[in-house]
Every structure is written in C-alpha cells, then in structure tokens.
C-alpha cells in the first residue's frame, strides 16, 4: 500500500485551489457532498467527448462501448462492496431514491396492516419519511429506537422493540448529524435471529469504512455517489437476490420491461427490472472512477486520516470555553457537531463562511435527533480524505473570532 500522501491527494482535487472571499477555500461540508478528483471529472468529460450514447438498446459501436463501460462500473461496485452477484447492484439517483424504491417496492410486497418497521432516532429524513409514509399507506406502525445523551443507538431498547410484527429494520450505518457509528453488525444479527430483514442507509457509512455486504449479511445497503467523491445523480441500492426477485418494480417504462402488449407487460430480469428509463450514464462512469481512485489510496488509510482529523478538531474545540459538542459516541466517524455558547448556529455559520470555510449549520435533514437535544441545530464540520490539520486550525480560529464578536 502506498503511504498516505495528503499533498498528492489535495493536488488531485482542483476545487481546493479556489478562493472564497479572498481566502483559500477550506471545505468542511463533506457529509453534504464531497469534492471530485480530476479522474472523476475526466470520466464525465471523456464520456461526453467520445462515447455518448444510450445504453443497452443500441447495436451500434458507441452504444456498445457505453453499455460495457456502464456494466463494468456495476462490476466495480459489486466487487467493492463484495455483493455476491452483479445484478444485486441496482443503480439509482442516490440514497434517497434507493430508499424510496425500497419503501415502495418492499412495502408493496411485504408490509401489511398491523406490521411494524423499526428505524432509529438518528435517521436522516431520507431514511425516516419514506417509512413513515409507507406505514400510513399500509396502516403499519413505525417504531423508533432511542439514543442516549452521547448520541448512541441503545441496543437494549432495540431488542425490546423487536417482535413477531416487525417486518423490517432500517438504520443508518453512520449518522450524518452526529457521526455516531451504529452497531450494524450486531443489529443485523439480532434481527436475523427472528428472520427480519435489515436495510442499512450507508450514505455516510460507505465513505468512512470498508463495506462488505456479505460479511455484514445486510439485506439491503443504500448509498449515494456524490458523498463518495463521485458525481451527483447516481447511487446504489444493493439488495439480496431473494428479495429483489420477489419485489415488484418501482418505476415503469423502458428497460424494465421484457414483453409489452396492450393487454400485458412482463418485466425484465434483475437488475434492469428496477432501472426504468435512461440512466445517468456519465455519473455511473464517474462513480466507477471514484471507487478506483479510493481503492488506489485505501479506504482504511482514508478512515485513519479522517479519524485523526476528527480527534484533533474535537480536542481543539473542547479547549474553547463555551463550546458544546453534540454527539460524543464512543464509535464516531467523520463529523463533529457543536454549538458556540448560545450563539445561533446560523449566525455562526454565516461568519465562518466569510473566512472561506464551508461548514454546515442547521438540523442536517435529521430534525428528530436535533429536537432530542433541545437545540435549534448545530454547526457541523465534516471531514474528507483531502482535509488537513491546517484547515482545522483555520476553523478553530474562525470559531474563536465568532465568539469574540458576540462577547
Ligand atoms: N442518509 C444519510 C445518512 C445522509 O447523510 C444523506 C445525505 N445527507 C442521505 C441519507 C440522503 O442522501 P442523498 O441526498 O444523496 O439522496
């Protein structure tokens, strides 16, 4: 494995050279979306420059090239998450799209009145609202696993919620609001003892850790390309063949069909049954390039580096009087959420922005967990492989300036 060369990595991301308000950009909003390395940008440009064509349906040269590049990308992802079969990798628009697909399709097949679905109090709205609406549609019940004051999933409470009525458990791998890493392996094992399938929202998980879906034995795993250094508009729903085969399609149209007449339509085989219409080919190719790029560095090395940044930032923040860290789970990745005294996070964020530092403020699309802490929101710094310690020092300095201005 190559040594982790932060200078070289930074040079691969052209946006890091730009200025914001006369300062060099410090990008610490990676949990919202990550920046793209040149190889990903090149993959998009190459596709439109040389190979643009619709896929799966053309006999001509360009269509064949584009189709095989698209299917090669599916194989890259299969291998990266160690899915058993390539057709268990469904391309979607992103995590939200993947979870909506599942909520509709799994819901149609398996959820009935009186059934229960379990989520945690840490979920992003994308892994909460689709299940809430499904439960309303099917007269089922949504159960919520509470968290403790450190922002940790309470496993004993989860065990108590499991029953013969539970038909699905849907939990985040890593919380985007607090950075808590959920004990997903234990959760999956416990649910499987009762033959309950588990869906993991991996929007943050795939970015900070190696994911082996067979080792985890999760039934579904969803993630977005854009948080993984790939383009927006592409994501993945991994699902076990057994479920995907039984579930009905989510969207109808071209590609997902086999035979169509005015009376009757039969569906295409997996994965195409779930990929209606022209997909975002360039984004899929960009995702392929992003995964190959990450593999070249090593996700373990990336995680180690981000963890050092997280510890460094947390320690420095804690030394500033009046700082409150929100979410101090023992197992944490990528994110530090905090408040500066009584200063509203939005006010703080606006000032920090003027230093050229991109952080996120607010509820981070996870209102229930913010309500749990009875706060208006947090200031969130989230780290990626290209961030360095100098950038954290700049953030700390900006936080001190905010404090001074309000004193
Ligand atoms: N789940 C989690 C944990 C997330 O962090 C996000 C994005 N912030 C989503 C779901 C939704 O992802 P997307 O907007 O890419 O669909």
Boltz pocket constraint, residues with backbone or C-beta under 6 A from the ligand:
constraints:
  - pocket:
      binder: B
      contacts: [[A, 31], [A, 32], [A, 93], [A, 94], [A, 95], [A, 96], [A, 97], [A, 124], [A, 126], [A, 127], [A, 172], [A, 174], [A, 175], [A, 176], [A, 201], [A, 202], [A, 203], [A, 204], [A, 224], [A, 226], [A, 364], [A, 365]]
      max_distance: 6.0
